[in-house]
Amino acid sequence: MKSIEKKISSAPTCCGVYLFRDSRNRIIYIGKAKNLRTRLRSYTGAASGLDVRKREMLKTVHDLSFIITDNELEALALEANLIKQNRPKYNIILRDDKNYPYIRIDLNQYWPRIEVVRRIGRDNSLYFGPYIPASGLRETLSLIRRHFNIRPCRYSTLEHVKPCVQYQMGRCPAPCGRLISRETYMKSVDEVIDFLKGKGRALLDTLRKQMQGYSKKEMFEDAAKTRDRIAAIEKIWDSQRVVAPGLGEIDVVGLAGKGNDTAIVQLFIRDGLMTGSKEFFLKDTSDLSESDLLHSFIEMLYSNRIIPPRLLLTPSMPADSGTIADWLTGKKGRCVKIAAPQKGQKKQLIEMACKNAQVFLEQHRAVDYEFAVAGIRNMIGLSAIPQSIGAFDVSTIQGTGSVGAFVLWENGHFRKSSYRFVNIRTVDGVDDYSMMEESVERIISNMTEHVPDLIIIDGGRGQLQIAGRILKKIALSYYPEIIAIAKDPDRVLTAGGAEISIDDTRPASLLLRKIRDEVHRFAITRHRKARTGRMLSSSLEKVPGVGKKRRLALLRHFGSLEAIKKAPVEDISNIKGFNMKLAKNIKNNLPV
């Protein structure tokens, strides 16, 4: 601890981010400060005033480092990015850290189209969302493509070509064939924008007038199509809950806590409509104040490329709310406000979010993984409870297209961002031992600083011995425990020669089998994808005039070899870089 105190005494007195590390050089906590030296001194000079979580953390701290920034805003942004990248043990981490889907309309295109994106760009496009869960997005897209005259293709530029089968099916107005004027097309785009902005009532009034106009002109087919559009829009409009008419773009945070756990519900409201909600379950939060918890939650949520709203409502003001608001403003590109109203309609929205959080907390039936991992430690005789468990498996069919796979379970959840796979390169034929050797060596060599506490090998004692030998060859900051799980019956094989049955319903046994089954599933899935890709490539490679670039274009456009076989020649010729002669050549050379 003396070396830590020495570093603290020499720390700069400016803004920045500090990182605490454990004996294995893993980052266990990341924080920010206006004055780094003052903030770091608070950990040693007044330890009795720290909460239980931080006192427990200090027992494992072996080193610290810091990064200087120009201002508090830069420190906040850097802290959020580093927490997301490193997921330190003692920071608040949101388990669901994926980017949420948005609908994007690029009005810079001459013929704008609708697309789904998970990354927000500053490109003057219109973004609508987020859509949580994604089923609401699929329903909205399906309605737009059926009932609005918008092209479904992915081409960024449309040359004057013959319309594809989508036009013949009545699903595209064929701007590529210039069968619709841009003025008429843009009216459809404006209708879609109104619909997505929640201006459904005005849109319905316009459509009803159109339908009456078609009827008067005895254009009954067009009147019937407009009638169907009205019915579809009314159906989806009625399914959406109007919760805050006139309040515009709002996100609402609700909290509920019990014991050491906290549930958070976020409501996404756009133009008065609730477009979605998301629940989060956080463990070991009893020592955090509500303001600190809200600060960490907001920081983690909006670092995931979610567009901040114009107004964020919270039960109480988060710590350092001014800096948080400035950071959100920078991400959005316009003013974002944070408020904790005490009365009125906005207060009712917070109460609704808190009630939802309370229901979610009570209904949350998460398995007590802490009990399960403690059982694993006792079962195998580990020196400490494993907080992270990795697993390896290989998948092959007669030695072809072999794939090695790795999955990671950490603190109660599978961490899919850390899943890895390798295509086996050095092994010919069926040799499970050599395949496992290559998989472990290649994957572990790239994670020397983040090796799991426990590694599972899906296999027998031979695979276990090979994996153990490979681990000793690699220069690691920490050497994990390693076991194998064999089948028929399910049992653990240890490096010391012990054999332990897990063919039972103990929590530890269930967790070990669950991790083994997950890596098996992942290995098979990757193997199937690799095998399918090779089959597609091998068939297309035989077609004269179709190189790697054109093969990829075909697969991206149609998705499968069967779809290419069934596609009309005209559809293939419409792909950029293709023509009618080449399309006929492809159709003639593909096996039926």
C-alpha positions as a printed NumPy array, in Angstrom:
array([[  0.   ,   0.   ,   0.   ],
       [  3.004,   2.306,   0.494],
       [  3.698,   2.353,  -3.221],
       [  0.039,   3.322,  -3.829],
       [  0.271,   6.167,  -1.302],
       [  3.445,   7.389,  -2.977],
       [  1.712,   7.506,  -6.361],
       [ -1.244,   9.331,  -4.808],
       [  0.982,  11.969,  -3.224],
       [  2.547,  12.67 ,  -6.621],
       [ -0.735,  12.656,  -8.543],
       [ -1.563,  15.858, -10.48 ],
       [ -4.152,  18.304,  -9.187],
       [ -6.079,  18.573, -12.48 ],
       [ -9.047,  16.751, -14.054],
       [ -8.652,  13.171, -15.14 ],
       [ -9.509,   9.501, -14.827],
       [ -7.908,   7.039, -12.397],
       [ -7.69 ,   3.245, -12.658],
       [ -7.206,   0.779,  -9.775],
       [ -5.648,  -2.613, -10.596],
       [ -5.417,  -5.901,  -8.671],
       [ -2.473,  -8.29 ,  -8.224],
       [ -3.165,  -9.783, -11.685],
       [ -2.981,  -6.3  , -13.255],
       [ -6.706,  -6.385, -14.021],
       [ -8.557,  -3.07 , -13.858],
       [-11.042,  -3.383, -10.98 ],
       [-12.31 ,   0.203, -10.709],
       [-12.358,   3.318, -12.89 ],
       [-13.29 ,   6.759, -11.6  ],
       [-13.017,  10.416, -12.59 ],
       [-12.187,  13.523, -10.615],
       [-11.942,  17.293, -10.902],
       [ -8.779,  17.087,  -8.801],
       [ -7.071,  13.704,  -9.072],
       [ -4.829,  14.08 ,  -6.004],
       [ -7.66 ,  15.177,  -3.721],
       [ -9.963,  12.425,  -4.936],
       [ -7.341,   9.688,  -4.576],
       [ -6.385,  10.881,  -1.081],
       [ -9.984,  10.293,  -0.011],
       [ -9.393,   6.556,  -0.451],
       [ -6.501,   6.464,   2.054],
       [ -6.954,   9.432,   4.372],
       [-10.568,   8.739,   5.259],
       [-11.105,   5.044,   4.632],
       [-13.632,   4.87 ,   7.437],
       [-15.891,   7.2  ,   5.473],
       [-15.952,   4.933,   2.422],
       [-18.841,   2.615,   1.677],
       [-18.488,  -1.144,   2.069],
       [-17.96 ,  -1.718,  -1.651],
       [-14.965,   0.647,  -1.824],
       [-13.458,  -0.646,   1.433],
       [-13.628,  -4.165,   0.018],
       [-12.069,  -2.944,  -3.222],
       [ -9.129,  -1.309,  -1.436],
       [ -8.148,  -4.689,   0.031],
       [ -7.393,  -5.966,  -3.484],
       [ -5.761,  -2.847,  -4.977],
       [ -2.098,  -3.368,  -5.93 ],
       [ -1.518,  -0.55 ,  -8.381],
       [ -3.075,   2.574,  -9.832],
       [ -2.657,   4.775, -12.871],
       [ -4.323,   7.939, -14.11 ],
       [ -5.017,   9.778, -17.358],
       [ -5.088,  13.573, -17.415],
       [ -7.849,  15.383, -19.35 ],
       [ -8.413,  19.037, -20.21 ],
       [-11.797,  19.332, -18.476],
       [-14.525,  17.466, -16.58 ],
       [-16.474,  16.723, -19.754],
       [-13.536,  14.925, -21.335],
       [-13.007,  12.998, -18.088],
       [-16.642,  11.874, -18.061],
       [-16.523,  10.71 , -21.689],
       [-13.228,   8.875, -21.139],
       [-14.498,   7.224, -17.956],
       [-17.617,   5.949, -19.751],
       [-15.584,   4.511, -22.64 ],
       [-13.026,   2.833, -20.372],
       [-15.72 ,   1.261, -18.185],
       [-17.472,  -0.084, -21.268],
       [-14.219,  -1.547, -22.644],
       [-12.848,  -3.037, -19.409],
       [-15.986,  -3.797, -17.351],
       [-14.257,  -3.39 , -13.95 ],
       [-15.507,  -5.505, -11.077],
       [-16.371,  -2.617,  -8.738],
       [-18.047,  -0.294, -11.256],
       [-21.741,  -0.391, -12.083],
       [-22.019,  -2.411, -15.306],
       [-25.144,  -2.794, -17.423],
       [-25.346,  -6.419, -18.552],
       [-27.239,  -5.515, -21.706],
       [-24.621,  -3.339, -23.406],
       [-25.633,  -3.715, -27.018],
       [-26.575,  -0.848, -29.287],
       [-30.318,  -0.501, -29.769],
       [-31.996,  -0.387, -33.193],
       [-33.189,   2.787, -34.889],
       [-34.99 ,   3.478, -38.153],
       [-32.913,   5.736, -40.396],
       [-34.099,   7.823, -43.346],
       [-31.322,   9.493, -45.332],
       [-32.874,  12.542, -46.971],
       [-29.572,  13.245, -48.745],
       [-30.397,  10.408, -51.141],
       [-32.357,  11.303, -54.273],
       [-34.659,   8.337, -53.613],
       [-34.587,   7.99 , -49.777],
       [-35.085,   4.559, -48.289],
       [-35.851,   3.059, -44.887],
       [-33.106,   1.135, -43.098],
       [-32.392,  -0.273, -39.658],
       [-29.171,   0.821, -37.952],
       [-27.586,   0.344, -34.548],
       [-25.02 ,   3.106, -34.914],
       [-25.925,   6.771, -35.047],
       [-24.014,   8.993, -37.45 ],
       [-23.902,  12.775, -37.655],
       [-24.973,  12.754, -41.293],
       [-28.137,  14.905, -41.276],
       [-30.273,  11.77 , -41.576],
       [-33.485,  11.299, -39.607],
       [-33.341,   8.669, -36.834],
       [-36.4  ,   7.237, -35.082],
       [-36.186,   5.087, -31.976],
       [-34.806,   3.361, -30.06 ],
       [-37.145,   0.394, -30.586],
       [-37.07 ,  -1.833, -27.52 ],
       [-37.892,  -4.672, -27.861],
       [-36.966,  -5.144, -31.523],
       [-40.292,  -6.873, -32.259],
       [-41.912,  -3.424, -32.33 ],
       [-39.395,  -2.365, -34.957],
       [-40.148,  -5.399, -37.14 ],
       [-43.877,  -4.705, -36.945],
       [-43.383,  -1.045, -37.872],
       [-41.082,  -1.879, -40.788],
       [-43.467,  -4.511, -42.086],
       [-46.33 ,  -2.002, -42.078],
       [-44.245,   0.678, -43.835],
       [-43.124,  -1.708, -46.57 ],
       [-46.644,  -3.024, -47.174],
       [-48.574,   0.201, -47.077],
       [-46.222,   3.057, -47.995],
       [-44.799,   3.538, -51.48 ],
       [-41.117,   3.308, -50.481],
       [-38.427,   1.246, -52.2  ],
       [-37.151,  -1.742, -50.153],
       [-33.797,  -2.23 , -51.963],
       [-30.439,  -1.371, -50.432],
       [-28.78 ,   0.462, -53.313],
       [-27.446,   3.888, -52.401],
       [-27.767,   5.097, -55.998],
       [-30.382,   4.009, -58.499],
       [-29.48 ,   3.907, -62.156],
       [-32.152,   3.704, -64.82 ],
       [-32.648,  -0.066, -65.035],
       [-35.463,  -2.537, -65.505],
       [-37.605,  -2.9  , -62.337],
       [-37.119,  -6.056, -60.242],
       [-39.657,  -8.569, -58.96 ],
       [-40.549,  -6.311, -55.994],
       [-42.276,  -3.961, -58.436],
       [-44.189,  -6.83 , -60.012],
       [-45.379,  -7.876, -56.549],
       [-46.593,  -4.345, -55.827],
       [-44.031,  -3.774, -53.053],
       [-41.932,  -1.094, -54.755],
       [-42.832,   1.959, -56.897],
       [-39.74 ,   1.24 , -59.084],
       [-37.902,   4.583, -58.972],
       [-35.035,   2.691, -60.639],
       [-37.204,   2.365, -63.751],
       [-38.452,   5.957, -63.394],
       [-42.014,   4.652, -63.062],
       [-42.755,   7.202, -60.332],
       [-41.939,  10.897, -60.184],
       [-39.696,  12.143, -57.418],
       [-42.418,  14.526, -56.241],
       [-44.869,  11.651, -55.736],
       [-42.173,   9.497, -54.145],
       [-41.217,  12.228, -51.66 ],
       [-44.865,  12.585, -50.639],
       [-44.721,   8.935, -49.546],
       [-41.48 ,   9.622, -47.672],
       [-43.127,  12.56 , -45.881],
       [-46.047,  10.295, -44.92 ],
       [-43.621,   7.774, -43.418],
       [-41.881,  10.533, -41.464],
       [-45.213,  11.802, -40.117],
       [-46.144,   8.267, -39.115],
       [-42.843,   7.673, -37.305],
       [-43.094,  11.06 , -35.564],
       [-46.414,  10.007, -34.073],
       [-48.525,  12.289, -36.272],
       [-50.801,   9.395, -37.077],
       [-54.07 ,  11.273, -36.642],
       [-53.171,  13.935, -39.188],
       [-51.895,  11.255, -41.553],
       [-55.129,   9.278, -41.212],
       [-57.178,  12.397, -42.022],
       [-55.109,  12.933, -45.178],
       [-55.512,   9.308, -46.246],
       [-59.277,   9.397, -45.693],
       [-59.521,  12.43 , -47.961],
       [-57.448,  10.584, -50.57 ],
       [-59.725,   7.554, -50.339],
       [-62.824,   9.707, -50.819],
       [-61.179,  11.406, -53.801],
       [-60.384,   8.044, -55.416],
       [-63.957,   6.891, -54.855],
       [-65.422,   9.991, -56.485],
       [-63.186,   9.427, -59.499],
       [-64.264,   5.737, -59.526],
       [-60.647,   4.666, -58.976],
       [-61.87 ,   1.845, -56.756],
       [-58.654,  -0.196, -56.715],
       [-56.66 ,   2.785, -55.416],
       [-59.434,   3.544, -52.919],
       [-59.275,  -0.044, -51.618],
       [-55.485,   0.146, -51.2  ],
       [-55.811,   3.407, -49.273],
       [-58.539,   1.854, -47.102],
       [-56.191,  -1.024, -46.221],
       [-53.439,   1.445, -45.353],
       [-55.801,   3.324, -43.029],
       [-56.819,   0.096, -41.276],
       [-53.195,  -0.999, -40.8  ],
       [-52.104,   2.381, -39.428],
       [-55.088,   2.506, -37.059],
       [-54.216,  -0.959, -35.765],
       [-50.591,  -0.165, -34.965],
       [-51.515,   3.304, -33.664],
       [-54.032,   1.798, -31.237],
       [-51.416,  -0.687, -30.026],
       [-49.069,   2.134, -29.062],
       [-49.661,   3.711, -25.687],
       [-50.109,   7.475, -25.574],
       [-48.621,   8.394, -22.195],
       [-47.447,  12.002, -22.513],
       [-49.278,  13.982, -25.188],
       [-47.514,  17.226, -25.98 ],
       [-44.341,  16.478, -24.016],
       [-42.198,  15.533, -27.012],
       [-39.   ,  13.524, -26.651],
       [-38.487,  12.129, -23.126],
       [-36.695,   9.258, -21.403],
       [-37.945,   8.365, -17.931],
       [-35.929,   6.458, -15.312],
       [-37.594,   4.498, -12.494],
       [-35.823,   2.812,  -9.557],
       [-36.782,   0.113,  -7.064],
       [-34.435,  -1.467,  -4.523],
       [-34.555,  -4.374,  -2.12 ],
       [-31.638,  -5.572,  -0.039],
       [-28.465,  -5.429,  -2.112],
       [-30.261,  -5.353,  -5.462],
       [-31.76 ,  -2.577,  -7.586],
       [-34.082,  -2.743, -10.579],
       [-34.133,   0.117, -13.072],
       [-36.753,   0.63 , -15.769],
       [-36.207,   3.089, -18.589],
       [-39.23 ,   4.317, -20.595],
       [-38.6  ,   5.734, -24.071],
       [-41.271,   8.276, -25.072],
       [-41.279,   9.973, -28.455],
       [-43.936,  12.562, -29.38 ],
       [-46.185,  11.306, -26.597],
       [-45.934,   7.636, -27.628],
       [-44.081,   5.029, -25.608],
       [-41.805,   3.448, -28.235],
       [-40.308,   0.974, -25.781],
       [-38.993,   0.199, -22.335],
       [-35.979,  -1.627, -20.946],
       [-35.349,  -3.283, -17.592],
       [-31.993,  -3.583, -15.835],
       [-31.112,  -5.608, -12.749],
       [-28.088,  -4.501, -10.704],
       [-26.579,  -6.481,  -7.818],
       [-24.638,  -5.24 ,  -4.779],
       [-25.855,  -1.644,  -4.927],
       [-26.904,  -1.154,  -1.3  ],
       [-23.802,   0.92 ,  -0.498],
       [-24.386,   3.377,  -3.351],
       [-26.419,   6.537,  -2.907],
       [-29.303,   7.033,  -5.328],
       [-27.545,  10.011,  -6.913],
       [-24.351,   8.001,  -7.55 ],
       [-26.354,   5.074,  -8.892],
       [-28.256,   7.332, -11.311],
       [-25.   ,   8.951, -12.421],
       [-23.412,   5.572, -13.22 ],
       [-26.564,   4.267, -14.921],
       [-26.943,   7.305, -17.199],
       [-23.247,   7.23 , -18.027],
       [-23.356,   3.539, -19.019],
       [-26.668,   3.661, -20.893],
       [-25.923,   6.621, -23.144],
       [-22.337,   5.568, -23.865],
       [-23.895,   2.767, -25.987],
       [-24.691,   5.011, -28.962],
       [-28.25 ,   5.707, -27.801],
       [-29.432,   9.142, -28.887],
       [-30.188,  11.118, -25.719],
       [-33.655,  12.723, -25.473],
       [-34.348,  16.431, -25.135],
       [-35.48 ,  15.76 , -21.553],
       [-34.386,  13.039, -19.114],
       [-36.633,  12.548, -16.073],
       [-35.182,  10.899, -12.942],
       [-36.592,  10.252,  -9.42 ],
       [-33.859,  12.506,  -7.994],
       [-30.996,  14.449,  -9.53 ],
       [-27.923,  12.351, -10.372],
       [-24.546,  13.248,  -8.922],
       [-22.719,  15.87 , -10.964],
       [-25.872,  16.436, -13.026],
       [-24.505,  19.533, -14.774],
       [-21.549,  17.68 , -16.278],
       [-23.786,  14.739, -17.231],
       [-26.215,  17.109, -18.99 ],
       [-23.354,  18.796, -20.88 ],
       [-22.029,  15.374, -21.938],
       [-25.475,  14.302, -23.196],
       [-25.817,  17.633, -25.018],
       [-22.549,  16.97 , -26.809],
       [-23.723,  13.503, -27.857],
       [-27.065,  14.774, -29.139],
       [-25.847,  17.998, -30.73 ],
       [-28.546,  20.076, -29.05 ],
       [-29.535,  20.973, -25.495],
       [-30.42 ,  18.068, -23.169],
       [-31.958,  18.74 , -19.767],
       [-32.173,  16.492, -16.691],
       [-35.062,  17.05 , -14.287],
       [-36.543,  15.457, -11.163],
       [-40.082,  16.92 , -11.092],
       [-42.076,  16.837,  -7.877],
       [-45.56 ,  17.267,  -9.298],
       [-47.668,  17.213, -12.438],
       [-47.659,  14.942, -15.476],
       [-43.879,  14.462, -15.467],
       [-43.97 ,  13.295, -11.847],
       [-46.668,  10.778, -12.819],
       [-44.39 ,   9.398, -15.542],
       [-41.609,   8.839, -12.998],
       [-44.06 ,   7.114, -10.663],
       [-45.16 ,   4.856, -13.524],
       [-41.529,   3.944, -14.259],
       [-40.852,   3.249, -10.563],
       [-43.925,   0.992, -10.323],
       [-42.685,  -0.954, -13.332],
       [-39.262,  -1.236, -11.699],
       [-40.851,  -2.581,  -8.514],
       [-42.817,  -5.22 , -10.456],
       [-39.686,  -6.214, -12.379],
       [-37.696,  -6.493,  -9.149],
       [-40.303,  -8.736,  -7.543],
       [-40.666, -10.932, -10.624],
       [-36.945, -11.201, -11.307],
       [-36.095, -14.835, -10.758],
       [-32.427, -14.837, -11.484],
       [-30.563, -17.948, -10.414],
       [-28.408, -17.341,  -7.372],
       [-25.116, -17.718,  -9.22 ],
       [-23.099, -16.664,  -6.192],
       [-24.27 , -19.832,  -4.463],
       [-23.501, -21.875,  -7.597],
       [-19.927, -20.592,  -8.033],
       [-19.252, -21.086,  -4.331],
       [-20.368, -24.687,  -4.868],
       [-17.95 , -25.019,  -7.805],
       [-15.078, -23.846,  -5.613],
       [-15.922, -26.399,  -2.934],
       [-16.551, -29.164,  -5.459],
       [-13.253, -28.795,  -7.306],
       [-11.175, -27.484,  -4.411],
       [-10.339, -24.063,  -5.864],
       [ -8.486, -21.482,  -3.799],
       [-11.056, -18.749,  -4.595],
       [-14.563, -18.403,  -5.982],
       [-14.362, -18.115,  -9.811],
       [-15.954, -14.88 , -10.991],
       [-15.338, -15.721, -14.662],
       [-15.46 , -19.124, -16.378],
       [-14.365, -19.782, -19.96 ],
       [-15.063, -22.902, -22.013],
       [-13.569, -24.457, -25.172],
       [-15.014, -26.893, -27.704],
       [-14.332, -27.928, -31.308],
       [-16.799, -28.882, -34.03 ],
       [-16.009, -30.826, -37.207],
       [-17.456, -33.306, -39.696],
       [-14.904, -35.865, -40.817],
       [-12.136, -33.332, -40.317],
       [-13.525, -30.737, -42.749],
       [-14.433, -27.16 , -41.939],
       [-13.286, -27.617, -38.346],
       [-13.945, -24.753, -35.919],
       [-12.684, -24.08 , -32.392],
       [-14.949, -22.056, -30.097],
       [-14.678, -20.213, -26.78 ],
       [-17.414, -18.699, -24.584],
       [-17.163, -16.641, -21.401],
       [-19.485, -16.645, -18.391],
       [-18.884, -13.812, -15.94 ],
       [-20.686, -12.702, -12.783],
       [-23.936, -14.468, -13.594],
       [-24.18 , -13.86 , -17.341],
       [-22.746, -15.075, -20.612],
       [-20.607, -12.253, -21.981],
       [-21.198, -12.671, -25.705],
       [-18.92 ,  -9.798, -26.664],
       [-16.041, -12.016, -25.486],
       [-17.052, -15.1  , -27.5  ],
       [-14.325, -16.204, -29.913],
       [-13.916, -18.788, -32.666],
       [-11.087, -19.891, -34.942],
       [-11.087, -21.817, -38.189],
       [ -8.684, -24.73 , -37.685],
       [ -5.694, -24.26 , -40.009],
       [ -2.976, -26.716, -39.015],
       [ -4.9  , -29.981, -38.621],
       [ -5.807, -32.318, -41.464],
       [ -8.369, -35.049, -40.918],
       [-10.04 , -36.029, -37.655],
       [ -7.737, -35.172, -34.728],
       [ -9.695, -33.743, -31.797],
       [ -6.583, -33.368, -29.623],
       [ -4.669, -31.259, -32.151],
       [ -7.77 , -29.18 , -32.923],
       [ -8.216, -28.415, -29.219],
       [ -4.514, -27.576, -28.955],
       [ -4.707, -25.049, -31.795],
       [ -7.957, -23.519, -30.478],
       [ -6.664, -22.964, -26.936],
       [ -3.307, -21.595, -28.075],
       [ -4.686, -19.115, -30.6  ],
       [ -7.536, -17.817, -28.454],
       [ -5.759, -17.621, -25.085],
       [ -2.697, -15.978, -26.668],
       [ -4.895, -12.976, -27.533],
       [ -6.348, -12.531, -24.04 ],
       [ -3.281, -12.604, -21.838],
       [ -4.607,  -9.848, -19.526],
       [ -8.203, -11.075, -19.267],
       [ -7.876, -14.826, -18.749],
       [-10.884, -16.393, -16.957],
       [-10.512, -17.669, -13.397],
       [-11.564, -21.168, -14.494],
       [-11.368, -22.826, -17.927],
       [-13.576, -25.739, -18.986],
       [-12.561, -28.114, -21.782],
       [-15.424, -29.993, -23.436],
       [-13.822, -33.407, -23.723],
       [-11.882, -36.086, -21.894],
       [ -8.619, -36.352, -20.044],
       [ -6.553, -36.261, -23.25 ],
       [ -7.942, -32.863, -24.267],
       [ -7.479, -31.65 , -20.672],
       [ -3.799, -32.587, -20.617],
       [ -3.13 , -30.936, -23.986],
       [ -4.918, -27.721, -22.97 ],
       [ -2.985, -27.632, -19.678],
       [  0.309, -28.06 , -21.522],
       [ -0.547, -25.218, -23.942],
       [ -1.456, -22.845, -21.092],
       [  1.962, -23.371, -19.499],
       [  3.633, -22.39 , -22.792],
       [  1.846, -19.039, -23.011],
       [  3.169, -16.084, -21.016],
       [  0.166, -15.13 , -18.885],
       [ -0.231, -12.628, -16.052],
       [ -2.253, -15.309, -14.254],
       [ -2.64 , -19.063, -14.796],
       [ -6.23 , -20.212, -14.336],
       [ -7.555, -23.474, -12.99 ],
       [ -8.497, -25.883, -15.769],
       [-10.944, -28.802, -15.836],
       [-12.637, -30.982, -18.448],
       [-16.271, -32.052, -18.592],
       [-16.862, -35.513, -20.031],
       [-20.218, -37.073, -20.943],
       [-22.137, -40.293, -20.286],
       [-22.388, -39.631, -17.419],
       [-21.583, -35.935, -17.019],
       [-18.504, -35.596, -14.832],
       [-15.665, -33.182, -14.083],
       [-12.086, -34.299, -14.693],
       [ -9.456, -32.325, -12.798],
       [ -5.771, -31.879, -13.596],
       [ -4.961, -33.75 , -10.383],
       [ -6.701, -36.88 , -11.642],
       [ -9.97 , -36.572,  -9.699],
       [-13.302, -37.438, -11.284],
       [-16.416, -35.717,  -9.893],
       [-19.975, -36.484, -10.971],
       [-22.126, -33.513, -12.002],
       [-25.014, -35.645, -13.232],
       [-27.321, -34.142, -10.612],
       [-29.351, -31.018,  -9.834],
       [-26.918, -29.173,  -7.552],
       [-26.587, -25.477,  -8.574],
       [-22.857, -25.955,  -9.212],
       [-23.518, -28.949, -11.481],
       [-26.275, -27.158, -13.365],
       [-24.052, -24.124, -13.975],
       [-21.109, -26.198, -15.213],
       [-23.327, -28.132, -17.607],
       [-24.962, -24.915, -18.796],
       [-21.585, -23.398, -19.695],
       [-20.495, -26.651, -21.407],
       [-23.735, -26.74 , -23.421],
       [-23.354, -23.091, -24.445],
       [-19.858, -23.565, -25.883],
       [-21.07 , -26.713, -27.666],
       [-23.957, -24.753, -29.202],
       [-21.679, -21.901, -30.251],
       [-19.124, -24.265, -31.833],
       [-21.81 , -26.063, -33.854],
       [-23.361, -22.769, -34.993],
       [-20.026, -21.39 , -36.206],
       [-19.184, -24.685, -37.914],
       [-22.486, -24.699, -39.804],
       [-21.968, -21.124, -40.958],
       [-18.426, -21.881, -42.098],
       [-19.529, -25.021, -43.936],
       [-22.411, -23.197, -45.639],
       [-20.076, -20.38 , -46.705],
       [-17.641, -22.838, -48.229],
       [-20.423, -24.627, -50.105],
       [-21.656, -21.329, -51.503],
       [-18.18 , -20.164, -52.456],
       [-17.201, -23.471, -54.058],
       [-20.297, -23.48 , -56.305],
       [-19.879, -19.839, -57.331],
       [-16.123, -20.206, -57.834],
       [-16.825, -22.475, -60.803],
       [-18.781, -19.76 , -62.616],
       [-16.635, -17.949, -65.226],
       [-16.466, -14.191, -64.664],
       [-17.473, -14.373, -60.979],
       [-14.572, -13.48 , -58.716],
       [-14.43 , -12.956, -54.97 ],
       [-15.975,  -9.47 , -55.086],
       [-18.931, -10.599, -57.189],
       [-19.461, -13.729, -55.064],
       [-19.717, -11.54 , -51.965],
       [-22.127,  -9.172, -53.742],
       [-24.369, -12.1  , -54.711],
       [-24.352, -13.572, -51.199],
       [-25.036, -10.209, -49.554],
       [-27.94 ,  -9.532, -51.908],
       [-29.655, -12.942, -51.929],
       [-28.41 , -14.505, -48.696],
       [-28.077, -18.122, -49.885],
       [-27.203, -20.283, -52.864],
       [-30.799, -21.498, -53.121],
       [-32.045, -17.915, -53.341],
       [-29.553, -17.195, -56.142],
       [-30.751, -20.267, -58.045],
       [-34.39 , -19.174, -57.754],
       [-33.772, -15.494, -58.566],
       [-34.86 , -14.198, -61.975],
       [-32.06 , -13.258, -64.346],
       [-33.285,  -9.645, -64.213],
       [-32.743,  -9.474, -60.424],
       [-29.146, -10.673, -60.762],
       [-28.428,  -8.245, -63.605],
       [-29.702,  -5.323, -61.489],
       [-26.926,  -5.802, -58.922],
       [-24.205,  -3.183, -59.228],
       [-21.32 ,  -4.593, -61.31 ],
       [-23.487,  -7.191, -63.068],
       [-25.17 ,  -7.212, -66.471],
       [-27.626,  -9.427, -68.334],
       [-24.915, -11.517, -70.018],
       [-23.184, -12.274, -66.736],
       [-26.499, -12.999, -65.003],
       [-27.416, -15.591, -67.666],
       [-23.948, -17.104, -67.333],
       [-24.429, -17.477, -63.559],
       [-27.837, -19.116, -63.955],
       [-26.529, -21.539, -66.6  ],
       [-23.517, -22.624, -64.542],
       [-25.082, -23.082, -61.118],
       [-26.1  , -26.686, -60.326],
       [-29.858, -27.228, -60.188]])
